[in-house]
Amino acid sequence: MSGRYRPNEPTCPISLELLALLMRSSDERVAEMADAMPLRERAELALHCVARTHLRRIALTVAARCPEQALWEVGGRVGLALSEQCRDRAAFDREPGQIVRRKVSLARVA
């Protein structure tokens, strides 16, 4: 057994300074910064962020800037699911874990 420390979590594909900047930025600014990244790095960042609840907004914004094929290559089925979620605008409008309730209508039965 070696005395080296090996974290269980995968490392972030971008620098921590850039990640902190993304966390403080608006969605429009996150999209601009994502467009400046290479495609593979962008897909890796989206998949890294989607696994963390506090980074979900960034994940959806960055994933929206990636083609479905890139997300598939990096994340497999998780990448495809992320691609579908980011295309659904309703995912941007609610917080993770928020329950969406349908309105109930009481129809009269004759």
Disulfide bonds with the S-S distance in Angstrom:
none
